[in-house]
């Protein structure tokens, strides 16, 4: 059973004064055996789907008629995944709570802790470089041994995250020897990697970093410019030392952050009370840009027999009516 998503244009909930369609302009809906179900979602930041803002009403007519009448639904489109399904190791909204993310993505918590530690080291090393080099246009073009070292560390961590997803899914290298960017680029549409936008908070006028925006299967290495620079400066420092620029380093670390978010979800980086979360909130803002809402994970609820028939809003997560996620294997 697949659902639909759409733009909300009106709020008609009984005894609800706040115009939810302004703060939560995206709707997601499906039907159970007895009721229609709608969830509100945001269209900025990390596009959180508010499972606590679930609206249900007894079925009468079609689902499309219902969302048009109650929510003023416009631009109605189908969801690509069945309701309640997720893909192993690939985060998408609506996954928000840590226990929900861990179950829905089949996360190994020890692997996540290791990835967090690796990311913390990278950010601390970048922070040290930024004490001496300002990321102005001329500063971004600067290069040296420290930036080359950090570029190599960041790109090998990206490779580790890519490889771990393939190995967990049991997907062998296409050349039967080792994974290459011809394999890794296949993750791009599945994980929505091109959607992640990383902003460095402390520098006015610095561009936002979308490390995977130009990645494509036709040129899987060259189109990832910072990764291509890493390959060149790693294998031939004498000829390509100037590829280890601060800008490529910042793109590469943004690439690690995006991959971490795609594999483990972004919220542990932002909400956990630890050193990494403190660093992340000090330096970065994470955003989804031009995100594909059709790929989002929508929770499936199981309503009790005595559920009310009128239109009302309730917190399905707190009420414990969410079914367990149906975790699907990654297929490329």
C-alpha positions in Angstrom: 0.0 0.0 0.0 1.5 3.3 -1.1 0.3 6.7 -0.1 0.3 10.2 -1.5 1.9 13.6 -0.6 0.8 17.1 -1.4 0.8 20.7 -0.5 -1.5 21.8 2.4 -3.4 25.1 1.7 -6.0 25.2 4.5 -6.5 24.2 8.1 -10.0 22.9 9.0 -9.3 21.0 12.2 -12.0 21.4 14.8 -11.0 23.8 17.7 -7.6 24.3 16.1 -6.8 28.0 15.7 -3.2 27.8 14.4 -2.9 27.7 10.6 -0.9 24.5 10.5 -0.7 24.6 6.7 1.7 27.6 7.0 4.2 26.0 9.4 3.6 22.4 8.1 2.9 22.9 4.4 3.5 19.3 3.2 0.9 16.5 3.8 1.3 12.7 3.6 -1.7 10.5 3.5 -2.9 6.9 3.2 -5.9 4.8 4.2 -6.3 1.9 6.6 -9.2 -0.5 6.5 -11.5 1.9 8.3 -9.8 5.4 8.4 -8.0 8.0 6.3 -4.6 9.1 7.8 -2.8 12.4 7.3 0.6 13.5 8.7 1.9 17.1 8.6 5.4 17.8 7.4 7.8 20.8 7.1 9.4 22.0 3.9 12.6 23.5 5.3 15.7 22.3 7.2 15.5 18.6 7.5 11.9 18.4 6.3 10.7 16.8 9.6 7.4 14.9 9.3 5.5 15.6 12.5 4.2 12.2 13.6 2.7 13.9 16.6 0.4 15.9 14.2 -1.5 12.9 12.8 -5.0 13.5 11.6 -7.5 10.7 11.1 -11.2 10.4 10.1 -13.4 7.5 9.2 -13.3 6.7 5.5 -16.0 8.2 3.3 -15.3 8.6 -0.4 -11.8 8.5 -1.8 -8.5 9.4 -0.1 -7.9 12.2 -2.8 -11.3 13.7 -2.1 -10.6 13.7 1.6 -7.2 15.5 1.4 -8.6 18.0 -1.0 -11.6 18.8 1.3 -9.9 18.8 4.6 -6.4 20.1 3.8 -6.9 21.9 0.5 -4.4 19.4 -1.1 -2.7 20.6 -4.2 0.0 19.0 -6.4 -0.9 15.5 -5.2 1.7 12.9 -6.0 2.3 9.2 -5.1 4.9 8.0 -2.6 7.4 5.6 -4.0 7.6 3.2 -1.1 4.8 1.3 0.6 3.6 2.8 3.9 5.7 1.5 6.8 8.6 0.4 4.6 12.2 1.6 5.0 15.5 0.7 3.2 18.3 -0.7 5.4 21.1 1.8 6.1 19.5 4.7 4.3 17.9 7.5 6.3 15.0 9.6 5.0 12.4 11.7 6.8 10.2 10.9 8.8 12.8 9.1 11.0 13.5 11.4 14.0 13.7 9.6 17.3 16.9 7.6 17.9 15.3 4.3 18.8 13.1 4.6 15.7 16.0 5.4 13.5 18.0 2.5 14.9 15.2 0.0 14.3 14.2 1.3 10.9 17.7 1.3 9.4 19.0 -1.8 11.3 21.9 0.3 12.7 24.8 -1.2 14.6 25.2 1.2 17.5 28.9 0.4 17.8 29.5 1.2 14.2 27.7 4.5 14.7 29.8 5.4 17.7 33.0 4.7 15.6 31.7 6.9 12.8 30.9 9.6 15.3 34.5 9.5 16.7 36.0 9.6 13.2 33.9 12.6 12.3 34.8 14.4 15.5 38.5 14.0 14.7 38.0 15.5 11.2 36.1 18.5 12.5 38.6 19.2 15.3 41.5 19.1 12.7 39.5 21.4 10.4 38.9 23.7 13.3 42.6 23.9 14.0 43.3 24.9 10.3 40.6 27.6 10.4 42.4 29.2 13.3 45.2 30.1 10.9 43.5 30.3 7.5 40.3 32.3 6.8 38.0 30.7 4.3 37.9 33.9 2.1 38.2 33.5 -1.7 42.0 33.5 -1.4 42.0 31.4 1.7 39.9 28.7 0.1 42.5 28.4 -2.6 45.4 27.9 -0.1 47.0 24.5 0.3 49.6 22.8 2.3 50.6 19.6 4.1 48.0 19.9 6.8 45.2 20.4 4.3 46.5 17.5 2.2 46.6 15.3 5.2 43.0 16.2 6.2 41.7 15.8 2.6 43.1 12.3 2.6 41.6 11.5 6.0 38.2 12.8 5.1 38.0 11.0 1.7 39.1 7.7 3.2 36.3 8.1 5.8 33.8 8.8 3.0 35.0 5.6 1.3 34.6 3.7 4.5 31.0 4.8 4.9 30.2 4.0 1.2 31.9 0.5 1.5 30.1 -0.3 4.8 26.7 0.2 3.1 27.6 -2.1 0.2 29.1 -4.8 2.4 26.1 -4.8 4.8 23.7 -5.1 1.8 25.8 -8.0 0.4 26.4 -6.1 -2.9 29.8 -7.2 -4.4 32.1 -4.9 -6.4 31.1 -4.6 -10.0 34.6 -5.6 -11.1 34.7 -8.5 -8.5 37.9 -7.0 -6.9 37.3 -3.8 -5.1 34.6 -1.1 -5.0 35.2 2.0 -7.1 33.2 5.2 -7.7 31.4 3.4 -10.5 29.8 1.4 -7.6 29.5 4.2 -5.1 27.7 6.6 -7.4 24.7 4.2 -7.4 24.0 5.3 -3.9 23.3 8.9 -5.1 19.6 8.5 -5.9 18.8 5.9 -3.2 20.3 8.0 -0.4 19.4 11.4 -1.7 23.0 12.5 -1.3 22.7 15.4 -3.7 20.0 16.9 -1.4 22.3 17.5 1.6 23.5 21.1 2.0 26.1 21.9 4.7 26.5 25.5 5.8 29.5 26.7 7.9 27.8 29.0 10.3 30.7 31.2 11.4 31.7 32.7 8.0 29.6 35.4 6.3 29.5 35.2 2.5 30.9 31.6 2.4 29.0 29.4 0.0 26.9 26.5 1.2 28.5 23.1 0.4 26.5 20.5 -1.6 29.3 18.0 -1.9 27.3 15.5 -4.1 25.3 18.0 -6.2 27.2 17.3 -9.4 28.0 13.6 -9.0 27.0 11.5 -11.9 27.4 8.0 -13.3 29.0 9.2 -16.6 32.0 10.6 -14.7 31.8 9.0 -11.3 35.2 10.3 -10.1 35.8 13.5 -12.0 32.3 14.8 -11.3 33.0 14.6 -7.5 35.7 17.3 -7.7 36.9 17.2 -4.2 37.2 13.4 -4.4 39.0 13.6 -7.7 41.4 16.1 -6.1 42.1 13.7 -3.3 43.0 10.9 -5.7 45.4 13.2 -7.6 47.2 14.6 -4.6 47.3 11.3 -2.8 49.0 9.5 -5.7 51.2 12.3 -7.0 51.9 15.0 -4.4 54.7 16.6 -6.5 52.4 17.3 -9.5 49.1 17.8 -7.6 50.0 19.3 -4.3 47.9 22.3 -5.2 44.8 20.1 -5.3 44.8 19.9 -1.5 43.0 23.2 -1.1 41.1 24.3 1.9 37.9 24.5 -0.2 38.4 20.8 -1.2 38.9 19.9 2.4 35.7 21.7 3.4 33.8 19.9 0.6 35.2 16.6 1.7 34.2 17.0 5.3 30.8 18.2 4.2 30.8 14.9 2.2 31.5 12.9 5.4 28.7 14.8 7.2 26.2 14.1 4.4 27.2 10.4 4.3 26.9 10.1 8.1 23.4 11.7 7.9 22.4 9.4 5.0 23.5 6.3 6.9 22.7 7.1 10.5 20.3 10.1 10.4 21.3 13.7 11.3 19.7 14.1 14.7 22.4 12.4 16.8 24.8 15.0 15.4 22.5 17.8 16.5 20.7 16.7 19.6 23.0 14.4 21.6 24.7 16.0 24.6 28.3 15.2 23.7 31.4 16.7 22.3 30.6 15.9 18.7 27.1 17.5 18.9 28.6 20.6 20.5 31.1 20.9 17.6 28.4 20.3 15.0 26.1 23.0 16.5 29.0 25.4 16.8 30.1 25.1 13.2 27.4 23.6 10.9 23.8 23.8 9.7 22.5 20.8 7.8 19.7 21.3 5.3 17.9 19.3 2.6 17.6 21.2 -0.6 15.2 20.3 -3.4 14.4 17.1 -1.6 12.3 14.3 -3.1 9.4 13.9 -0.8 8.2 10.8 -2.7 11.1 8.8 -1.1 10.2 9.6 2.5 9.3 6.9 5.0 5.8 7.2 6.3 4.9 5.2 9.4 2.0 2.7 9.3 -0.4 2.8 12.2 -2.7 0.1 13.5 -5.8 1.7 15.0 -7.8 0.0 17.8 -11.4 -1.1 17.1 -12.9 1.7 19.3 -11.1 4.6 17.4 -13.3 7.6 17.0 -14.9 8.2 13.6 -14.8 12.0 13.5 -12.0 14.2 12.3 -9.4 14.7 15.0 -5.7 15.1 15.6 -3.6 12.8 17.8 0.0 11.7 18.5 0.2 8.2 17.0 3.8 7.8 18.2 3.0 8.6 21.8 -0.2 6.4 21.7 1.9 3.5 20.6 -0.2 2.8 17.4 2.8 2.8 15.1 3.6 -0.6 13.6 7.2 -1.8 13.5 9.0 -0.7 10.4 9.3 -3.2 7.5 13.0 -2.9 6.7 13.8 -3.7 3.1 17.2 -4.7 1.8 19.1 -2.2 -0.3 18.9 -3.1 -3.9 20.9 -1.1 -6.5 
